[in-house]
């Protein structure tokens, strides 16, 4: 099957499409409706910080039909960068055609270039996936992702603020 899309780094003009796809992903995977203005500002904030956040988009018919974002984490244990894969989304009509694999390939190529330019490797690509999203898990496994020995935990902002307040009162 010939590929009729291309993958490139996202640009400012992709903000509306990325925001729309992030909203669709949140609704589809978690049943969440995101605040459009906050989401739009968040995508713009990411695009303004290319050393910390990178978006890739798959383009077909002059439209963004797939996307992925990476954020870096330093691993002192492995002396290299781990890139977290986030905001993964492929429009439903394009699923199962290799679009996501093309995004991952572009990210892996970028990691190789990064290692050459920076002199330090990207030692892994990680992502988190909803426990019940078995379809996505199967896709990730087919592309070479493995189950890690970690469980993702998060301290939400209200808890962080509560702890900060408690410390200030001591």
BAGUPA-159573 format. One record per residue (C-alpha): x, y, z. Coordinates in steps of 0.05 Angstrom, whole numbers. Example, Ala and Ser with C-alpha at 12.3 -4.5 7.8 and 13.67 -1.06 7.14 Angstrom:
! residues 2
u 246&v -90&w 156 $
u 273&v -21&w 143 $
! end
This chain:
! residues 170
u 0&v 0&w 0 $
u 29&v 67&w -19 $
u 32&v 120&w 34 $
u -9&v 182&w 16 $
u 11&v 225&w 75 $
u 73&v 257&w 102 $
u 99&v 269&w 172 $
u 131&v 334&w 194 $
u 144&v 374&w 257 $
u 83&v 416&w 275 $
u 81&v 490&w 262 $
u 41&v 547&w 293 $
u -13&v 541&w 240 $
u -27&v 470&w 263 $
u -53&v 495&w 330 $
u -128&v 490&w 313 $
u -122&v 420&w 285 $
u -79&v 395&w 343 $
u -127&v 426&w 393 $
u -187&v 394&w 358 $
u -153&v 326&w 358 $
u -132&v 332&w 431 $
u -205&v 347&w 449 $
u -229&v 288&w 408 $
u -177&v 242&w 440 $
u -198&v 263&w 511 $
u -271&v 251&w 495 $
u -259&v 185&w 460 $
u -210&v 154&w 511 $
u -232&v 184&w 577 $
u -301&v 214&w 565 $
u -273&v 283&w 583 $
u -294&v 349&w 552 $
u -235&v 396&w 553 $
u -240&v 472&w 559 $
u -226&v 495&w 487 $
u -191&v 560&w 505 $
u -146&v 526&w 557 $
u -130&v 470&w 508 $
u -114&v 520&w 452 $
u -68&v 559&w 498 $
u -35&v 494&w 520 $
u -20&v 473&w 449 $
u 8&v 542&w 434 $
u 50&v 538&w 497 $
u 78&v 472&w 473 $
u 95&v 499&w 404 $
u 130&v 559&w 437 $
u 177&v 510&w 475 $
u 210&v 466&w 422 $
u 267&v 447&w 469 $
u 217&v 417&w 518 $
u 157&v 396&w 476 $
u 154&v 372&w 404 $
u 93&v 357&w 363 $
u 94&v 317&w 299 $
u 35&v 316&w 251 $
u 15&v 270&w 194 $
u -13&v 309&w 136 $
u -58&v 284&w 80 $
u -100&v 324&w 32 $
u -73&v 387&w 66 $
u -104&v 367&w 132 $
u -74&v 343&w 198 $
u -100&v 272&w 205 $
u -54&v 247&w 259 $
u -8&v 274&w 313 $
u 39&v 256&w 370 $
u 78&v 298&w 420 $
u 141&v 283&w 459 $
u 167&v 312&w 524 $
u 237&v 295&w 552 $
u 256&v 263&w 618 $
u 329&v 255&w 639 $
u 348&v 186&w 663 $
u 408&v 188&w 709 $
u 406&v 112&w 714 $
u 414&v 106&w 639 $
u 452&v 170&w 625 $
u 405&v 192&w 570 $
u 338&v 221&w 552 $
u 272&v 185&w 554 $
u 221&v 216&w 509 $
u 149&v 210&w 533 $
u 100&v 202&w 476 $
u 36&v 240&w 489 $
u -25&v 270&w 454 $
u -27&v 212&w 406 $
u -86&v 215&w 358 $
u -104&v 191&w 289 $
u -169&v 210&w 256 $
u -215&v 149&w 254 $
u -216&v 144&w 178 $
u -140&v 140&w 177 $
u -132&v 87&w 231 $
u -102&v 20&w 213 $
u -65&v 48&w 153 $
u 3&v 59&w 185 $
u -4&v 132&w 203 $
u 16&v 123&w 275 $
u 74&v 79&w 255 $
u 98&v 135&w 209 $
u 94&v 184&w 267 $
u 135&v 137&w 311 $
u 186&v 127&w 254 $
u 194&v 202&w 248 $
u 204&v 209&w 323 $
u 255&v 153&w 324 $
u 293&v 185&w 267 $
u 291&v 252&w 304 $
u 319&v 216&w 366 $
u 377&v 190&w 324 $
u 392&v 260&w 297 $
u 385&v 288&w 367 $
u 436&v 238&w 394 $
u 485&v 256&w 339 $
u 477&v 331&w 349 $
u 474&v 331&w 425 $
u 523&v 275&w 439 $
u 474&v 240&w 486 $
u 424&v 187&w 467 $
u 349&v 181&w 473 $
u 349&v 115&w 511 $
u 275&v 100&w 507 $
u 207&v 122&w 483 $
u 152&v 116&w 535 $
u 78&v 128&w 536 $
u 20&v 116&w 582 $
u -45&v 86&w 559 $
u -112&v 78&w 592 $
u -118&v 9&w 625 $
u -181&v -8&w 586 $
u -156&v 18&w 518 $
u -138&v -51&w 492 $
u -140&v -29&w 419 $
u -86&v 23&w 431 $
u -45&v -26&w 473 $
u -46&v -76&w 416 $
u -22&v -22&w 367 $
u 34&v -2&w 414 $
u 56&v -74&w 424 $
u 58&v -85&w 348 $
u 104&v -25&w 341 $
u 154&v -52&w 393 $
u 130&v -20&w 458 $
u 133&v -66&w 519 $
u 98&v -64&w 585 $
u 143&v -27&w 634 $
u 150&v -48&w 706 $
u 120&v 18&w 730 $
u 52&v 45&w 748 $
u 41&v 119&w 732 $
u 19&v 159&w 793 $
u 2&v 233&w 796 $
u -6&v 285&w 850 $
u -60&v 332&w 823 $
u -53&v 407&w 829 $
u -103&v 415&w 887 $
u -62&v 366&w 929 $
u 2&v 403&w 910 $
u -29&v 469&w 932 $
u -53&v 437&w 997 $
u 17&v 412&w 1013 $
u 47&v 480&w 997 $
u -4&v 513&w 1043 $
u 10&v 463&w 1098 $
u 85&v 476&w 1093 $
u 75&v 552&w 1095 $
u 33&v 544&w 1159 $
u 88&v 504&w 1195 $
! end
